[in-house]
Amino acid sequence: MSLIATAGSESTFKPVPEGTHLARCYRIVDLGTQESTYLGQVKTQRKVMIQFEVHGDDENGFALITRAGEPMSISKNYTLSIGEKSRLRQDLASWRGKAFTPEELKGFELKNLLGVWGMISVIKTPGADGKEYSNINAITPVPAVVKKNGMPQYFNEPKIFSIDSPDMELFATFSDYLRAKIEGSPEWQSRMKPVAYTGGGVEDDDIPF
């Protein structure tokens, strides 16, 4: 199925530093319908997470890699909509370097983002728990001069996760927090709910084995 847009103990996670970095989209995750509060109002909206692997060096010349030697990663959650005022539409238009056409606005395939490079602007903002978190503030195209010098070797295979047709092997690689978030969505709970047997016979042709 296509996705179409109409804390605890001390963590060893190494956050992406502030600044502008070369990044590649490698994962898109359907989060299902999630509840959020904004200006005192509770909303339920279908959400999607777009994840990037980050390449290059920090301001001190150190490679942007994790303690395991892999590229750092960062993600951003969006409402699954490309309506006129949606953040997803704004970021995609900025990333593409062009506005959406009327035809594209009828339904944009998010899988088209997989493997695409961009420049991400990362800032640190305080969370509700008082801690600082790295967040993607903007996404822009890769400058021609950077492309001319050649793009780095990517690390992660591009993958998409949809609740409607879940890749359970990919799901098993998610963090406990991300799995719990997806499992809490009504779409996941509806899909995983066992179907009660209501009795009655079946024809031989309906037997699935």
BELBELFEN-V454194 format. One record per residue. N is the residue number from 0. RES is the residue in one small letter. OMEGA is omega in radians with two decimals (999 if undefined). Layout:
# BELBELFEN-V454194
N|RES|OMEGA  N|RES|OMEGA
This chain:
# BELBELFEN-V454194
0|m|-3.13  1|s|3.02  2|l|-3.10  3|i|-3.10  4|a|2.69  5|t|999  6|a|-2.99  7|g|-3.13  8|s|-3.08  9|e|-3.07  10|s|3.07  11|t|-3.14  12|f|-3.11  13|k|-3.06  14|p|3.06  15|v|-3.11  16|p|3.09  17|e|3.13  18|g|3.12  19|t|-3.04  20|h|3.01  21|l|-3.07  22|a|-3.13  23|r|3.11  24|c|-3.12  25|y|-3.12  26|r|3.04  27|i|-3.04  28|v|3.04  29|d|-3.12  30|l|-3.08  31|g|3.14  32|t|-3.10  33|q|3.12  34|e|3.11  35|s|3.13  36|t|3.12  37|y|-3.11  38|l|3.09  39|g|3.14  40|q|3.12  41|v|3.13  42|k|3.01  43|t|-3.07  44|q|3.06  45|r|-3.05  46|k|3.08  47|v|3.11  48|m|3.07  49|i|-3.01  50|q|-3.10  51|f|2.89  52|e|-3.00  53|v|-3.11  54|h|3.10  55|g|-3.11  56|d|3.05  57|d|-3.07  58|e|3.12  59|n|3.10  60|g|3.12  61|f|-3.11  62|a|3.13  63|l|-3.14  64|i|3.12  65|t|3.10  66|r|3.10  67|a|3.12  68|g|3.14  69|e|3.09  70|p|3.04  71|m|3.10  72|s|3.12  73|i|-3.09  74|s|3.07  75|k|3.12  76|n|-3.13  77|y|2.89  78|t|-3.07  79|l|-3.11  80|s|2.99  81|i|3.02  82|g|-3.01  83|e|-3.07  84|k|-3.06  85|s|3.12  86|r|3.13  87|l|3.13  88|r|-3.14  89|q|-3.11  90|d|3.14  91|l|3.12  92|a|3.11  93|s|-3.12  94|w|3.14  95|r|-3.08  96|g|3.12  97|k|-3.14  98|a|3.08  99|f|3.04  100|t|3.09  101|p|3.14  102|e|3.13  103|e|-3.12  104|l|3.09  105|k|3.13  106|g|-3.11  107|f|-3.13  108|e|-3.13  109|l|3.13  110|k|3.11  111|n|-3.13  112|l|-3.08  113|l|3.13  114|g|-3.11  115|v|3.13  116|w|3.08  117|g|3.04  118|m|-3.13  119|i|3.07  120|s|-3.06  121|v|3.06  122|i|3.08  123|k|3.13  124|t|-3.14  125|p|3.09  126|g|-3.14  127|a|-3.14  128|d|3.12  129|g|3.13  130|k|3.09  131|e|3.14  132|y|3.07  133|s|-3.12  134|n|3.07  135|i|-3.13  136|n|-3.12  137|a|3.09  138|i|-3.13  139|t|3.13  140|p|3.06  141|v|3.13  142|p|-3.12  143|a|-3.11  144|v|3.10  145|v|3.12  146|k|-3.11  147|k|-3.13  148|n|3.11  149|g|3.14  150|m|3.13  151|p|3.08  152|q|3.13  153|y|-3.08  154|f|-3.05  155|n|3.04  156|e|-3.14  157|p|-3.12  158|k|3.10  159|i|3.13  160|f|3.11  161|s|3.12  162|i|-3.12  163|d|3.08  164|s|-2.97  165|p|2.99  166|d|-3.02  167|m|3.06  168|e|3.08  169|l|3.14  170|f|-3.12  171|a|-3.13  172|t|-3.13  173|f|3.07  174|s|3.09  175|d|-3.11  176|y|-3.11  177|l|3.11  178|r|-3.14  179|a|3.13  180|k|3.13  181|i|-3.11  182|e|3.13  183|g|-3.11  184|s|3.12  185|p|3.13  186|e|3.13  187|w|-3.10  188|q|3.11  189|s|-3.12  190|r|-3.05  191|m|-3.13  192|k|-3.14  193|p|3.12  194|v|-3.11  195|a|3.10  196|y|-3.08  197|t|3.12  198|g|-3.13  199|g|-3.11  200|g|3.06  201|v|3.05  202|e|-3.13  203|d|-3.09  204|d|-3.12  205|d|-3.13  206|i|-2.99  207|p|3.14  208|f|999
